[in-house]
Amino acid sequence: MIKIAVVSYNNETPTAPLAAVFGAEAKTLGRSEDNFLVLPDATHNVSRAQAKVWSDAGKHCLINLSQANPIFINGQEIQAEREYSIQVDDQIQIGLYQLRVEADIATPELASATVRPTAATTTSAVEQNVVSETPASAVTAVSSATPEVEKTADASELLQAFLKGAGLPGLNLNAGLTPELMETLGKLVATSVQGTMDLISQRALVKREVNADVTLVVLRKNNPLKFFPDSQTVLTQMLRKKMPGFMAPDEAMEDSFLDLRAHQFAVVAGMKAAMDALLKKIQPSSFEKRLNPPSLLDQLNPARRKAAMWEHFSQLFDSLSLEAKDEFQSLFGKDFLIAYEKEIERVKHTQYVQQRQPTL
């Protein structure tokens, strides 16, 4: 068996150790959650299924499954869909990830094993198995001493921690942490996440309709609620230890609700601007300008000029009706977009100022 460990992401050491031990059965690593070793990457420089790795009888092999994203072993790019041998202490670079091949602690003979190519394996990926970085000396010390029982929080401590997080530290729940309560809390979290994602999705549709700026993928501070496709994946990411490039769960929710509040205000501002633009198009003075100066007949029969103005209004109404159905962007888009983005900036600036004010 062989272990592949994450050394750094974007030149930063991960906050939590991330590694996986590969055995005789070929397993994958990549960006997708269903890989054996998951490498979250907001930049998409890591493919969903990037590589296949296996180790059998001291032979350790890797295949790059991606034609789009390269893999470098010890600084040398390898060809896609070809089998390469790897050894302990090899450095593997995939996108912004720097990985290292290590000997599995349980099988120290790997460090001195001779590596030879083997036939390609097509076994599909199975469940993820992430292991922690534990020095061999620490393992030896623990095995020779009386094992200590790791302290775990009791139900009362867990309940108090939850109430503190919920902003209800003084609430008295006589029943304590029951299975029914935990299931209710789970449903509450799942419903909140799904509802937030639905609103974010609707917001994105409106922004695309009016050509407003959309959310971009960046190296840091990506919001999982905007990044992942479904609530189950978001919850999986949130409930695990924080991954590089993503916001913490509470930060992600706060960021989402700020965007949704700003969006609501901006839609109202945009609709007001669009309505003002429409009223300017149909104001009476605009029809007066379309007509020639009043003639003698107009002076003798004022209704004649009013009838002409009505004819112009009817033509404009028909034109506006067609544009409203088929070409909203050309009719109201510019006015709506200017007001929308201006209001977004105003709301976010106000929030930023409030966050920077010292708490009394």
C-alpha positions as CSV (number, residue, x, y, z in Angstrom):
1,M,0.0,0.0,0.0
2,I,1.0,3.6,-0.6
3,K,-0.1,6.9,0.7
4,I,-0.6,10.2,-1.2
5,A,-0.7,13.3,1.0
6,V,-1.5,16.9,0.3
7,V,1.6,19.1,1.1
8,S,0.1,22.5,0.0
9,Y,-2.7,24.1,-2.0
10,N,-1.8,27.5,-3.6
11,N,1.4,27.4,-1.6
12,E,-0.5,27.2,1.7
13,T,-0.4,24.3,4.0
14,P,-3.9,22.8,4.5
15,T,-5.5,23.5,7.9
16,A,-6.4,19.8,8.3
17,P,-4.2,16.9,7.1
18,L,-5.5,15.4,3.9
19,A,-4.2,12.1,2.5
20,A,-5.4,8.7,1.3
21,V,-3.9,5.2,1.4
22,F,-4.1,3.3,-1.9
23,G,-4.0,-0.5,-2.2
24,A,-4.3,-3.2,-4.9
25,E,-7.7,-2.0,-6.0
26,A,-7.4,1.0,-8.3
27,K,-9.0,4.1,-6.9
28,T,-9.3,7.7,-8.1
29,L,-8.4,11.2,-6.9
30,G,-10.0,14.4,-8.2
31,R,-12.3,17.3,-7.6
32,S,-15.6,15.4,-7.4
33,E,-17.0,14.3,-4.0
34,D,-17.2,10.6,-5.1
35,N,-13.4,10.2,-5.5
36,F,-11.4,8.1,-3.0
37,L,-9.2,11.2,-2.4
38,V,-11.2,14.4,-2.9
39,L,-9.2,17.5,-3.9
40,P,-11.6,20.5,-3.8
41,D,-10.5,23.1,-6.4
42,A,-12.5,26.2,-7.2
43,T,-10.3,27.0,-10.1
44,H,-11.1,23.7,-11.9
45,N,-7.4,23.0,-12.5
46,V,-8.2,19.6,-11.0
47,S,-10.5,17.5,-13.1
48,R,-13.6,15.8,-11.5
49,A,-11.8,12.4,-11.9
50,Q,-8.1,13.4,-12.3
51,A,-6.1,10.3,-11.7
52,K,-6.2,6.6,-10.9
53,V,-3.7,5.1,-8.3
54,W,-3.0,1.6,-7.1
55,S,-0.3,-0.3,-5.2
56,D,0.2,-4.1,-5.3
57,A,3.1,-6.2,-4.1
58,G,5.4,-3.2,-3.8
59,K,4.5,-1.8,-7.2
60,H,2.8,1.6,-7.2
61,C,1.3,3.2,-10.3
62,L,-0.6,6.3,-11.4
63,I,-2.5,7.1,-14.5
64,N,-3.6,10.6,-15.5
65,L,-7.3,10.2,-16.6
66,S,-7.7,13.9,-17.7
67,Q,-6.8,15.3,-21.1
68,A,-7.6,18.8,-19.8
69,N,-5.5,19.1,-16.7
70,P,-1.8,17.9,-16.6
71,I,0.0,16.1,-13.8
72,F,3.7,16.6,-13.0
73,I,5.8,14.0,-11.2
74,N,9.0,15.4,-9.9
75,G,8.6,18.4,-12.2
76,Q,8.1,16.3,-15.3
77,E,4.7,16.3,-17.1
78,I,3.3,12.9,-17.7
79,Q,1.1,11.9,-20.7
80,A,-2.6,11.3,-20.1
81,E,-4.0,7.8,-20.1
82,R,-0.6,6.2,-19.7
83,E,0.7,4.2,-16.7
84,Y,3.6,5.6,-14.6
85,S,5.3,4.2,-11.6
86,I,5.6,6.3,-8.5
87,Q,7.9,5.9,-5.5
88,V,8.1,7.1,-1.9
89,D,9.1,10.8,-1.7
90,D,7.9,11.5,-5.3
91,Q,6.4,15.0,-5.7
92,I,3.1,15.2,-7.6
93,Q,1.7,18.5,-8.8
94,I,-1.9,18.8,-10.0
95,G,-3.1,22.4,-10.5
96,L,-2.5,24.3,-7.3
97,Y,-2.0,21.1,-5.3
98,Q,1.4,19.8,-4.3
99,L,1.2,16.2,-3.2
100,R,3.8,13.8,-1.9
101,V,4.1,10.0,-2.1
102,E,4.7,8.5,1.3
103,A,5.1,5.0,2.8
104,D,2.0,3.8,4.6
105,I,2.9,3.4,8.3
106,A,1.3,0.0,8.4
107,T,3.6,-1.3,5.6
108,P,7.0,0.3,6.1
109,E,8.7,-2.0,3.6
110,L,7.2,0.3,0.9
111,A,9.9,2.8,1.4
112,S,12.6,0.5,0.0
113,A,10.5,-1.4,-2.5
114,T,11.6,-1.4,-6.2
115,V,8.9,0.0,-8.4
116,R,8.1,-1.5,-11.8
117,P,5.2,-0.7,-14.2
118,T,2.2,-3.0,-14.1
119,A,-0.7,-3.6,-16.4
120,A,-3.4,-0.9,-16.4
121,T,-6.3,-1.5,-14.1
122,T,-9.9,-0.4,-14.8
123,T,-11.5,-1.0,-11.5
124,S,-13.8,1.9,-10.6
125,A,-13.4,4.2,-7.6
126,V,-15.0,3.3,-4.3
127,E,-15.7,5.1,-1.1
128,Q,-13.2,7.8,0.2
129,N,-10.8,6.9,3.0
130,V,-9.0,10.0,4.3
131,V,-6.4,9.4,6.9
132,S,-4.6,11.7,9.3
133,E,-0.9,12.5,9.4
134,T,0.6,10.6,12.3
135,P,4.4,10.3,12.8
136,A,5.7,6.7,13.1
137,S,7.4,7.6,16.4
138,A,4.0,8.6,17.8
139,V,2.5,5.4,16.7
140,T,5.2,3.4,18.4
141,A,4.9,5.3,21.7
142,V,1.1,4.9,21.8
143,S,1.3,1.1,21.1
144,S,3.8,0.6,23.9
145,A,1.9,2.6,26.5
146,T,-1.5,2.2,28.1
147,P,-3.9,3.8,25.6
148,E,-5.6,7.0,26.8
149,V,-9.4,7.3,26.4
150,E,-10.0,10.4,24.2
151,K,-12.3,12.8,26.0
152,T,-15.6,13.3,24.3
153,A,-18.2,15.9,25.1
154,D,-21.2,14.6,26.9
155,A,-24.8,15.3,25.8
156,S,-25.1,18.3,28.1
157,E,-22.0,19.9,26.7
158,L,-23.1,19.3,23.2
159,L,-26.5,20.8,23.9
160,Q,-25.0,23.9,25.5
161,A,-22.7,24.3,22.5
162,F,-25.6,24.1,20.1
163,L,-27.7,26.6,22.1
164,K,-24.7,29.0,22.2
165,G,-24.3,28.7,18.4
166,A,-28.0,29.3,18.0
167,G,-27.9,32.4,20.1
168,L,-30.0,30.8,22.9
169,P,-27.5,30.1,25.7
170,G,-30.1,30.6,28.4
171,L,-32.8,28.3,26.9
172,N,-33.7,25.3,29.1
173,L,-34.5,22.1,27.1
174,N,-35.5,19.6,29.7
175,A,-35.5,16.7,27.3
176,G,-31.9,17.3,26.3
177,L,-30.4,15.9,23.2
178,T,-32.8,13.2,22.0
179,P,-32.8,11.4,18.7
180,E,-36.0,13.3,17.8
181,L,-34.4,16.6,18.5
182,M,-31.3,15.8,16.5
183,E,-33.5,14.7,13.5
184,T,-35.4,17.9,13.8
185,L,-32.2,19.9,13.8
186,G,-30.9,18.0,10.8
187,K,-34.2,18.7,8.9
188,L,-34.0,22.3,9.9
189,V,-30.4,22.6,8.5
190,A,-31.2,20.7,5.3
191,T,-34.4,22.8,4.6
192,S,-32.5,26.1,5.3
193,V,-29.7,25.1,3.0
194,Q,-32.0,23.9,0.2
195,G,-34.2,27.1,0.5
196,T,-31.2,29.3,0.4
197,M,-29.8,27.5,-2.7
198,D,-33.2,27.8,-4.4
199,L,-33.3,31.6,-3.8
200,I,-29.7,31.9,-5.0
201,S,-30.7,30.0,-8.2
202,Q,-33.6,32.3,-8.8
203,R,-31.3,35.3,-8.2
204,A,-28.9,34.0,-10.8
205,L,-31.7,33.7,-13.4
206,V,-32.7,37.3,-12.9
207,K,-29.1,38.5,-13.2
208,R,-28.6,36.6,-16.4
209,E,-31.8,38.0,-17.8
210,V,-30.6,41.6,-17.3
211,N,-26.9,40.8,-18.0
212,A,-25.8,41.7,-14.5
213,D,-22.4,40.5,-13.2
214,V,-22.5,36.9,-12.1
215,T,-20.6,35.1,-9.4
216,L,-17.0,34.2,-10.4
217,V,-14.9,31.3,-9.2
218,V,-11.9,32.5,-7.3
219,L,-8.9,31.0,-5.4
220,R,-10.2,31.9,-2.0
221,K,-13.5,32.5,-0.2
222,N,-15.7,30.6,-2.5
223,N,-19.2,30.2,-1.2
224,P,-20.2,26.5,-1.3
225,L,-23.9,27.5,-1.5
226,K,-23.1,29.1,-4.9
227,F,-20.4,26.7,-6.0
228,F,-21.9,23.2,-5.6
229,P,-24.9,21.9,-7.6
230,D,-27.1,20.4,-4.8
231,S,-27.8,20.8,-1.1
232,Q,-26.5,17.3,-0.2
233,T,-23.0,18.2,-1.6
234,V,-23.1,21.5,0.2
235,L,-24.0,19.9,3.5
236,T,-21.3,17.3,3.0
237,Q,-18.7,20.1,2.5
238,M,-20.0,22.2,5.4
239,L,-20.0,19.3,7.9
240,R,-16.5,18.3,7.2
241,K,-13.4,20.2,8.2
242,K,-13.0,23.4,6.3
243,M,-11.5,22.8,2.8
244,P,-9.0,25.2,1.2
245,G,-10.7,27.9,-1.0
246,F,-14.1,27.8,0.7
247,M,-15.9,29.9,3.3
248,A,-16.8,28.5,6.7
249,P,-20.4,27.3,7.0
250,D,-21.6,30.3,9.0
251,E,-19.7,32.7,6.8
252,A,-21.2,31.1,3.7
253,M,-24.8,31.6,5.1
254,E,-24.2,35.2,6.0
255,D,-22.7,35.9,2.6
256,S,-25.7,34.3,0.9
257,F,-28.3,36.2,2.9
258,L,-26.4,39.5,2.3
259,D,-26.5,38.8,-1.4
260,L,-30.2,37.9,-1.3
261,R,-31.1,41.0,0.7
262,A,-29.1,43.2,-1.7
263,H,-30.8,41.4,-4.7
264,Q,-34.3,42.2,-3.3
265,F,-33.5,45.9,-2.8
266,A,-31.9,46.0,-6.2
267,V,-34.9,44.4,-8.0
268,V,-37.2,47.1,-6.5
269,A,-34.8,49.8,-7.6
270,G,-34.5,48.4,-11.0
271,M,-38.3,48.1,-11.5
272,K,-38.7,51.7,-10.4
273,A,-36.1,52.8,-12.9
274,A,-37.7,50.8,-15.7
275,M,-41.1,52.3,-14.8
276,D,-39.7,55.8,-14.9
277,A,-38.2,55.0,-18.3
278,L,-41.6,53.8,-19.6
279,L,-43.4,56.9,-18.3
280,K,-41.0,59.1,-20.1
281,K,-41.8,57.3,-23.3
282,I,-45.5,57.8,-23.0
283,Q,-45.7,61.3,-21.5
284,P,-48.0,63.6,-23.6
285,S,-45.2,66.1,-24.4
286,S,-43.4,63.4,-26.4
287,F,-46.5,63.0,-28.7
288,E,-46.7,66.7,-29.1
289,K,-43.1,66.7,-30.5
290,R,-44.0,64.1,-33.1
291,L,-46.7,66.3,-34.7
292,N,-46.2,69.3,-36.9
293,P,-47.1,72.7,-35.6
294,P,-50.9,73.2,-35.4
295,S,-52.4,74.0,-38.8
296,L,-55.4,76.2,-39.4
297,L,-57.6,73.1,-39.5
298,D,-56.2,72.0,-36.1
299,Q,-57.1,75.4,-34.7
300,L,-60.6,75.2,-36.1
301,N,-61.0,71.6,-34.9
302,P,-58.8,70.8,-31.9
303,A,-60.2,67.2,-31.8
304,R,-58.3,66.6,-35.1
305,R,-54.9,67.1,-33.4
306,K,-55.9,65.0,-30.4
307,A,-56.9,62.2,-32.7
308,A,-53.5,62.3,-34.4
309,M,-51.8,62.2,-31.0
310,W,-54.0,59.2,-30.0
311,E,-52.9,57.4,-33.2
312,H,-49.3,57.9,-32.3
313,F,-50.0,56.6,-28.8
314,S,-51.7,53.5,-30.2
315,Q,-48.7,52.8,-32.4
316,L,-46.3,53.3,-29.6
317,F,-48.3,51.1,-27.3
318,D,-48.3,48.2,-29.8
319,S,-44.6,48.6,-30.2
320,L,-43.9,48.6,-26.5
321,S,-46.1,45.6,-26.0
322,L,-44.1,43.6,-28.5
323,E,-40.8,44.7,-27.0
324,A,-41.9,43.9,-23.5
325,K,-42.7,40.3,-24.5
326,D,-39.7,39.6,-26.8
327,E,-37.0,42.2,-26.1
328,F,-37.2,43.2,-22.4
329,Q,-33.4,43.8,-22.5
330,S,-33.6,46.4,-25.2
331,L,-36.7,48.1,-23.8
332,F,-35.9,48.3,-20.0
333,G,-32.6,46.4,-19.6
334,K,-30.2,49.3,-19.5
335,D,-32.2,51.4,-17.0
336,F,-33.0,48.3,-14.9
337,L,-29.3,47.2,-14.9
338,I,-27.9,50.6,-13.9
339,A,-30.3,50.9,-11.0
340,Y,-29.9,47.3,-10.0
341,E,-26.1,47.3,-9.8
342,K,-26.1,50.8,-8.1
343,E,-28.4,49.5,-5.4
344,I,-26.3,46.3,-5.0
345,E,-23.2,48.4,-4.3
346,R,-25.1,50.7,-1.9
347,V,-26.4,47.8,0.2
348,K,-23.0,46.0,0.3
349,H,-21.2,49.2,1.2
350,T,-23.7,49.9,4.0
351,Q,-23.1,46.3,5.3
352,Y,-19.3,46.8,5.1
353,V,-19.5,50.0,7.0
354,Q,-21.7,48.5,9.7
355,Q,-19.3,45.5,10.1
356,R,-16.3,47.8,10.6
357,Q,-18.0,49.9,13.3
358,P,-16.7,49.0,16.8
359,T,-19.1,47.3,19.1
360,L,-20.0,49.4,22.2
